[in-house]
């Protein structure tokens, strides 16, 4: 951003210095300063736009998983912990899971995520 300000300030100053009406320093310097600030702010806005779209957090997406279907990777034993796989944003994730009612769930079963407590997913069988 600083480099874009300096470049725009200098380039605008050179252009204004070559024009007869704006060649005095008290005219060309303030206009160059404003032009440099505008260019620097445009660069800042551009970088912020790019970085906001490329950065994300998996934490903010966890709350949206309730109600989503998943598949059993490791069977869930009675009152025990197994593992599920779900797809979010085109990426496959796995997570530890328990049955909502404490019953065992086999590996071939389809499940729905009922709630999430910490890192533990509670699932129910899809009928």
C-alpha positions in Angstrom: 0.0 0.0 0.0 2.8 2.4 0.9 4.6 1.6 -2.4 1.4 2.3 -4.4 1.0 5.6 -2.6 4.6 6.6 -3.4 4.4 5.4 -7.0 1.1 7.2 -7.6 2.3 10.4 -5.9 5.5 10.5 -8.0 3.8 9.7 -11.3 1.0 12.2 -10.8 3.6 14.8 -9.7 5.6 14.2 -12.9 2.5 14.5 -15.1 1.2 17.6 -13.3 4.7 19.2 -13.5 4.7 18.9 -17.3 1.4 20.8 -17.6 1.8 24.6 -17.6 -1.3 25.3 -15.4 -0.4 22.8 -12.7 3.4 23.1 -12.7 3.8 25.2 -9.5 4.6 23.1 -6.5 1.8 24.4 -4.4 -0.7 23.1 -7.0 0.9 19.8 -8.1 1.9 18.6 -4.6 -1.6 18.6 -3.0 -3.2 17.1 -6.1 -0.5 14.4 -6.2 -1.0 13.7 -2.5 -4.7 13.2 -3.0 -4.1 11.0 -6.1 -1.6 8.9 -4.2 -4.0 8.5 -1.3 -6.9 7.5 -3.6 -4.7 4.9 -5.4 -3.4 3.5 -2.0 -7.0 3.2 -0.7 -8.1 1.4 -3.9 -5.2 -1.0 -3.4 -6.2 -1.5 0.2 -9.8 -2.2 -0.8 -8.6 -4.7 -3.5 -6.4 -6.6 -1.1 -9.1 -6.7 1.6 -11.6 -8.1 -0.9 -9.2 -10.8 -2.1 -8.2 -11.9 1.4 -11.7 -11.9 2.8 -12.7 -14.3 0.0 -9.7 -16.6 0.4 -9.7 -16.8 4.2 -12.2 -18.9 6.2 -12.5 -20.7 9.5 -13.8 -24.2 10.0 -15.2 -23.2 13.4 -17.8 -20.9 11.9 -19.1 -23.7 9.7 -19.5 -26.3 12.4 -22.9 -24.9 13.5 -24.3 -25.4 10.0 -23.7 -29.1 10.2 -26.7 -30.0 12.3 -29.2 -31.8 10.1 -26.7 -32.8 7.5 -26.3 -36.4 6.5 -23.2 -38.4 7.2 -21.9 -41.9 6.8 -20.4 -44.2 9.4 -16.7 -44.8 9.0 -16.2 -46.7 12.3 -19.2 -48.4 13.8 -20.6 -46.8 16.9 -20.9 -49.3 19.8 -23.7 -49.1 22.4 -22.9 -46.1 24.6 -19.6 -45.7 22.8 -17.8 -43.6 20.3 -17.4 -44.3 16.6 -16.4 -42.2 13.6 -18.5 -40.4 10.9 -17.6 -38.8 7.6 -19.4 -35.8 6.2 -18.9 -33.5 3.2 -18.8 -29.8 3.6 -17.8 -27.3 1.0 -16.6 -30.1 -1.3 -14.2 -31.5 1.3 -14.6 -34.7 3.2 -14.2 -34.5 7.0 -14.3 -37.1 9.7 -15.3 -36.7 13.3 -15.9 -38.7 16.5 -19.5 -39.6 16.9 -22.0 -41.0 19.4 -25.5 -42.2 19.0 -28.2 -39.8 20.4 -30.0 -42.6 22.2 -27.0 -44.7 23.1 -27.8 -47.5 20.7 -25.2 -49.2 18.5 -25.0 -48.0 14.8 -23.5 -50.3 12.2 -21.0 -49.3 9.5 -23.6 -49.5 6.6 -26.0 -47.1 8.2 -26.8 -43.6 7.0 -27.0 -41.0 9.8 -28.0 -37.4 10.4 -26.1 -35.1 12.6 -28.5 -34.2 15.5 -26.2 -32.0 17.6 -22.6 -31.1 18.3 -21.1 -30.8 21.7 -17.5 -29.7 21.7 -15.7 -32.0 19.2 -18.3 -34.8 19.7 -21.0 -35.3 17.1 -24.3 -36.9 18.1 -26.0 -38.7 15.3 -29.3 -40.5 14.6 -30.2 -43.2 12.1 -32.0 -42.0 9.0 -35.2 -43.9 8.5 
